[in-house]
Amino acid sequence: MGVNFDLNDLQAFRAVVELGSFRKAAEAVNISQPALSRRIEKLEAALGVRLFERTTRSVALTTVGRVFARSAEQLLDDLDVALLGIRDVSTSRMGHVTIACVPSVAYYFLPSVIAAYHSRYPRIRVKLYDASANEVLGAVISGEADFGVSFMGSQEAEVEFKVLLQERFVAACRRDHPLARKTRVSWNELYAHEYVSVDKTSGNRLLLDQALTTITPDMASVCETRHVTTMLGLVEAGLGVAAVPSMAMPLHDHPVLTSIPLVEPVVTRRVGIIRRRGRPLTPAAQQFYQMILETKRGGRRGTAKKTAG
């Protein structure tokens, strides 16, 4: 005896699982809520089990429902592998992708990739987890994120690290600051001025501490923050200068901020795409992963080695 449900019923089931609501799921698959409920009831009748516990306020998977959800997702993913490249299928494909990345990467090139991805797969939800390098690495290892983009992870045995680009650290300052007239700035010159820095929880701080063991600032920083993007706001407000990755500098000519290459020594960092070894990506995540690699090859938004403000 055959099982009496079809692909539409499975897609309705996945929509409820992903969105946690019959109303939102019905909107997502473009049917009425009663029609979606009938699809779920048909699926439950065919399997002979209850898949959801429903109350007036919430929907939750039963124990059996959680087991079936994994099988249904795998079945639909396998189908997507075969059909994802077909235009009519790609525009109706549902799912989600979670990418963990450091904030400078989120600012630098991910917006254009997300826009291209959304144009191709408009019904796949993208969750961007922008966090510190350590948190990005943890999210990838734990499976909270499908993959990540960061400058940490190349030393981890359980992580695959593919280099996307290499960039140098630059001095960020206001255009009316004395350092703005220079063509290059040494670290000792930078630290002779009031400066802001990232705190010890930052991956950039760890990288700089390792690279600058012989450099001792003349004074403590005026202010510490966790993220480079926040630090640039403090520089713009006139609190001091800062050492930042070139990628973090504004896209175009900024009316207030500029950057100068830092030397003696030149400090660089490698930014790469990281994923957990041995853990296959879902088709939706694999497509996004490939688009990032293609962006690197195409050189979108120019080179990260440009350091002039």
Backbone torsions as a table, in degrees:
resi	resn	phi	psi	omega
1	MET	NA	129.1	-178.2
2	GLY	-76.0	162.1	177.5
3	VAL	-87.7	126.5	-170.7
4	ASN	-93.0	66.3	168.9
5	PHE	-150.0	165.6	-175.5
6	ASP	-131.7	-174.7	-175.9
7	LEU	-61.5	-37.9	179.3
8	ASN	-60.8	-36.9	179.3
9	ASP	-66.7	-40.9	178.2
10	LEU	-65.1	-40.3	179.4
11	GLN	-67.0	-36.1	175.9
12	ALA	-65.3	-41.7	178.0
13	PHE	-60.7	-47.2	-179.4
14	ARG	-63.7	-38.1	179.6
15	ALA	-61.7	-40.9	178.4
16	VAL	-66.3	-41.3	179.1
17	VAL	-61.5	-46.0	-175.7
18	GLU	-72.1	-37.0	-173.1
19	LEU	-98.8	-15.5	176.2
20	GLY	67.4	21.2	-176.3
21	SER	-157.2	132.7	176.8
22	PHE	-66.7	-36.7	-178.8
23	ARG	-65.7	-48.9	-179.4
24	LYS	-65.6	-37.1	179.1
25	ALA	-65.5	-40.8	178.8
26	ALA	-62.0	-41.9	177.3
27	GLU	-63.7	-39.0	-176.9
28	ALA	-66.4	-36.8	-178.6
29	VAL	-98.6	7.1	174.2
30	ASN	61.0	44.5	172.0
31	ILE	-134.2	169.1	178.8
32	SER	-74.1	159.8	179.5
33	GLN	-64.0	-40.8	175.9
34	PRO	-60.9	-37.7	179.2
35	ALA	-65.9	-39.4	177.9
36	LEU	-65.7	-41.8	177.9
37	SER	-59.8	-38.1	179.0
38	ARG	-66.1	-35.9	178.2
39	ARG	-65.3	-41.3	179.0
40	ILE	-66.9	-41.8	178.6
41	GLU	-63.1	-38.6	177.1
42	LYS	-63.3	-42.0	179.6
43	LEU	-65.8	-43.7	179.3
44	GLU	-64.9	-38.7	178.8
45	ALA	-66.3	-40.2	-179.6
46	ALA	-66.4	-35.1	-179.1
47	LEU	-87.4	-19.3	-179.6
48	GLY	74.8	24.2	-179.6
49	VAL	-141.1	161.4	171.7
50	ARG	-90.8	129.8	-178.9
51	LEU	-96.4	-26.2	-178.0
52	PHE	-128.7	145.7	166.2
53	GLU	-98.8	119.4	-175.6
54	ARG	-111.1	135.8	168.7
55	THR	-126.2	178.1	-180.0
56	THR	-67.6	-19.8	-174.9
57	ARG	-113.5	-17.8	-174.3
58	SER	-148.5	162.3	175.5
59	VAL	-130.1	127.8	-179.9
60	ALA	-136.5	145.7	177.6
61	LEU	-69.8	141.6	169.6
62	THR	-75.4	174.0	177.9
63	THR	-59.9	-45.3	177.5
64	VAL	-65.5	-37.1	179.0
65	GLY	-61.4	-38.4	178.7
66	ARG	-65.4	-39.8	177.9
67	VAL	-65.2	-45.2	-178.8
68	PHE	-66.6	-33.0	-179.3
69	ALA	-59.6	-40.0	179.1
70	ARG	-64.7	-42.3	179.6
71	SER	-67.3	-41.5	-179.8
72	ALA	-64.7	-40.9	179.4
73	GLU	-63.4	-42.2	179.1
74	GLN	-64.3	-41.2	179.3
75	LEU	-62.6	-45.2	-179.9
76	LEU	-69.8	-35.3	176.8
77	ASP	-64.7	-41.8	178.6
78	ASP	-61.3	-38.7	177.6
79	LEU	-66.3	-39.7	179.9
80	ASP	-64.3	-34.8	178.2
81	VAL	-55.4	-40.4	-178.6
82	ALA	-78.0	-29.5	-169.4
83	LEU	-114.2	-5.4	-170.7
84	LEU	-60.6	-29.3	-178.7
85	GLY	-78.2	-10.5	-179.5
86	ILE	-81.2	127.2	-171.6
87	ARG	-54.1	-48.8	-175.9
88	ASP	-63.3	-32.3	179.6
89	VAL	-77.3	-42.6	-175.7
90	SER	-62.2	-34.1	-178.9
91	THR	-76.4	-17.3	179.8
92	SER	-107.2	-3.5	-176.8
93	ARG	-65.5	130.2	175.6
94	MET	-103.3	162.9	178.0
95	GLY	152.6	-167.3	178.9
96	HIS	-153.0	153.8	177.4
97	VAL	-134.7	134.1	176.1
98	THR	-116.2	120.9	179.6
99	ILE	-116.2	127.7	174.1
100	ALA	-98.2	137.5	-179.5
101	CYS	-156.0	155.2	174.2
102	VAL	-74.1	148.7	-173.0
103	PRO	-55.1	-37.0	-178.8
104	SER	-64.1	-33.4	177.0
105	VAL	-70.0	-41.3	178.3
106	ALA	-58.2	-35.9	-179.5
107	TYR	-79.6	-36.0	-168.6
108	TYR	-73.3	-59.9	-176.3
109	PHE	-134.6	-9.6	-177.7
110	LEU	-65.3	-35.2	179.6
111	PRO	-54.2	-41.7	-179.6
112	SER	-68.6	-34.4	178.5
113	VAL	-70.0	-42.9	178.6
114	ILE	-61.5	-41.0	179.3
115	ALA	-62.6	-43.2	179.1
116	ALA	-66.4	-40.0	179.9
117	TYR	-65.7	-44.2	179.9
118	HIS	-64.2	-35.8	178.2
119	SER	-63.5	-37.3	-178.5
120	ARG	-81.8	-39.1	-178.1
121	TYR	-126.6	74.2	-170.8
122	PRO	-64.7	-17.4	-176.1
123	ARG	-105.6	7.4	173.1
124	ILE	-92.8	125.8	-178.1
125	ARG	-85.5	133.5	179.0
126	VAL	-108.5	124.8	175.3
127	LYS	-108.9	123.1	-178.8
128	LEU	-105.1	115.6	-179.8
129	TYR	-102.7	91.9	-178.6
130	ASP	-91.8	119.5	-172.2
131	ALA	-153.5	-178.9	179.1
132	SER	-66.5	162.7	-178.0
133	ALA	-59.4	-39.9	178.3
134	ASN	-64.1	-40.8	179.9
135	GLU	-69.0	-36.8	177.0
136	VAL	-62.0	-46.3	179.5
137	LEU	-60.7	-44.3	179.3
138	GLY	-62.8	-39.1	-179.6
139	ALA	-65.7	-36.9	179.0
140	VAL	-70.8	-44.6	-179.0
141	ILE	-64.9	-39.7	-177.8
142	SER	-77.4	-17.6	-177.2
143	GLY	92.6	1.7	177.0
144	GLU	-62.7	-32.9	175.9
145	ALA	-115.2	146.2	177.1
146	ASP	-64.8	-42.9	175.7
147	PHE	-159.9	177.2	-178.2
148	GLY	-141.9	168.0	173.6
149	VAL	-129.6	119.2	-173.0
150	SER	-160.8	178.6	176.0
151	PHE	-108.8	7.6	175.5
152	MET	-119.9	148.2	177.6
153	GLY	129.4	-15.1	-176.3
154	SER	-67.2	-20.9	-179.3
155	GLN	-94.0	-2.9	-176.8
156	GLU	-87.7	125.4	-177.2
157	ALA	-63.9	-32.0	-176.2
158	GLU	-89.3	5.3	-177.4
159	VAL	-119.8	134.4	172.6
160	GLU	-93.0	127.2	-176.0
161	PHE	-120.3	115.2	176.6
162	LYS	-109.1	119.5	-176.6
163	VAL	-66.9	130.4	174.8
164	LEU	-98.9	-41.2	-178.8
165	LEU	-165.2	163.1	173.0
166	GLN	-121.4	136.5	-179.3
167	GLU	-135.0	160.4	179.9
168	ARG	-107.8	162.2	174.0
169	PHE	-84.0	142.8	-179.6
170	VAL	-128.7	161.3	174.0
171	ALA	-87.8	122.4	176.6
172	ALA	-99.7	131.9	179.2
173	CYS	-153.7	169.4	174.0
174	ARG	-73.6	153.1	-179.8
175	ARG	-65.6	-19.5	178.8
176	ASP	-95.7	10.0	179.0
177	HIS	-84.9	146.9	179.5
178	PRO	-54.5	-34.4	-179.1
179	LEU	-68.8	-21.3	-176.3
180	ALA	-63.6	-20.2	-178.9
181	ARG	-84.1	-8.7	-176.4
182	LYS	-86.7	156.5	176.6
183	THR	-94.8	-18.5	174.1
184	ARG	-156.1	154.6	-175.7
185	VAL	-135.7	132.1	175.0
186	SER	-81.3	161.8	178.7
187	TRP	-64.0	-37.5	178.1
188	ASN	-63.7	-38.0	176.4
189	GLU	-65.2	-41.7	179.1
190	LEU	-58.5	-48.2	-174.5
191	TYR	-78.0	-3.9	173.4
192	ALA	-76.9	-12.8	178.5
193	HIS	-106.5	161.2	173.0
194	GLU	-60.2	137.2	-176.1
195	TYR	-143.0	159.8	173.8
196	VAL	-113.9	154.6	-175.5
197	SER	-143.6	168.4	173.2
198	VAL	-90.0	152.6	-175.5
199	ASP	-82.9	179.7	-171.8
200	LYS	-70.1	-11.4	176.8
201	THR	-81.8	-9.1	-176.4
202	SER	-83.4	138.1	174.7
203	GLY	-63.9	-33.1	177.0
204	ASN	-64.2	-37.2	178.9
205	ARG	-63.8	-43.4	178.5
206	LEU	-61.2	-44.4	-179.6
207	LEU	-62.3	-44.0	-178.7
208	LEU	-69.6	-39.6	179.0
209	ASP	-60.8	-37.2	179.7
210	GLN	-72.0	-34.8	-176.2
211	ALA	-83.2	-22.4	-172.4
212	LEU	-116.7	44.0	-176.6
213	THR	-64.1	-23.9	-178.4
214	THR	-97.7	-0.3	-178.5
215	ILE	-101.3	123.2	178.4
216	THR	-119.0	112.7	179.5
217	PRO	-58.9	146.6	178.8
218	ASP	-71.0	-23.1	-176.9
219	MET	-147.9	162.6	176.3
220	ALA	-75.7	158.7	179.6
221	SER	-65.9	150.0	178.3
222	VAL	-67.8	-36.0	-177.1
223	CYS	-154.9	145.4	174.3
224	GLU	-115.2	144.1	176.0
225	THR	-140.3	172.1	-175.4
226	ARG	-90.1	-32.7	-174.1
227	HIS	-117.6	145.1	-180.0
228	VAL	-61.9	-38.9	-178.2
229	THR	-61.6	-37.2	176.2
230	THR	-67.8	-39.5	179.3
231	MET	-59.8	-39.9	178.1
232	LEU	-63.5	-34.7	175.9
233	GLY	-63.7	-37.0	177.6
234	LEU	-68.9	-38.2	176.3
235	VAL	-62.7	-45.1	-180.0
236	GLU	-61.3	-32.5	-180.0
237	ALA	-77.8	-5.9	175.2
238	GLY	94.2	15.5	-179.1
239	LEU	-75.6	-18.7	-179.8
240	GLY	156.7	-166.8	177.4
241	VAL	-101.2	175.6	-179.7
242	ALA	-157.3	152.8	172.3
243	ALA	-97.7	120.5	-176.5
244	VAL	-135.0	155.7	172.2
245	PRO	-65.5	142.3	-176.8
246	SER	-57.8	-31.2	179.6
247	MET	-59.9	-28.1	-175.1
248	ALA	-77.8	-15.1	-178.6
249	MET	-68.2	152.9	-178.8
250	PRO	-55.5	150.4	-176.1
251	LEU	-56.1	-51.5	-173.4
252	HIS	-116.0	-176.9	177.6
253	ASP	-56.2	119.0	-177.6
254	HIS	-92.8	138.0	-177.2
255	PRO	-67.0	-20.2	-175.4
256	VAL	-117.3	-42.8	-172.6
257	LEU	-95.4	148.4	171.3
258	THR	-143.5	171.1	-179.9
259	SER	-138.1	151.3	-179.5
260	ILE	-132.7	137.7	179.1
261	PRO	-58.5	136.8	176.5
262	LEU	-94.9	135.8	-177.8
263	VAL	-132.4	173.6	176.9
264	GLU	56.7	59.8	2.7
265	PRO	-99.2	168.1	167.9
266	VAL	-78.2	124.4	179.8
267	VAL	-112.1	128.1	-179.7
268	THR	-123.0	164.0	171.7
269	ARG	-138.3	146.8	177.7
270	ARG	-99.3	126.5	177.4
271	VAL	-102.2	130.1	-177.8
272	GLY	-139.6	169.6	176.0
273	ILE	-97.9	127.9	-173.8
274	ILE	-119.1	144.0	176.3
275	ARG	-147.9	157.7	-179.9
276	ARG	-75.4	127.7	178.3
277	ARG	-62.8	138.6	175.8
278	GLY	81.3	-2.4	178.9
279	ARG	-108.1	109.2	-178.9
280	PRO	-67.9	144.9	176.3
281	LEU	-81.6	149.4	171.6
282	THR	-66.6	159.0	178.1
283	PRO	-55.2	-40.2	179.8
284	ALA	-63.3	-43.5	179.4
285	ALA	-69.4	-36.8	-179.8
286	GLN	-62.7	-39.3	178.4
287	GLN	-63.3	-42.1	179.6
288	PHE	-66.8	-42.5	178.3
289	TYR	-55.7	-46.4	-179.9
290	GLN	-66.0	-36.3	179.9
291	MET	-65.4	-35.2	176.8
292	ILE	-65.9	-43.0	178.5
293	LEU	-62.9	-38.4	178.6
294	GLU	-68.0	-35.0	176.7
295	THR	-62.5	-40.9	177.6
296	LYS	-61.6	-45.0	-178.8
297	ARG	-66.8	-33.4	-179.1
298	GLY	-81.0	-12.1	178.0
299	GLY	67.8	34.8	-178.7
300	ARG	-61.8	138.6	-176.1
301	ARG	67.6	22.3	173.8
302	GLY	77.7	-171.6	-176.3
303	THR	-91.4	142.6	178.7
304	ALA	-74.7	-9.3	-178.4
305	LYS	-83.4	-7.0	174.9
306	LYS	-70.5	121.1	-172.7
307	THR	-116.9	-3.4	177.3
308	ALA	-75.2	141.4	-179.3
309	GLY	-76.3	NA	NA
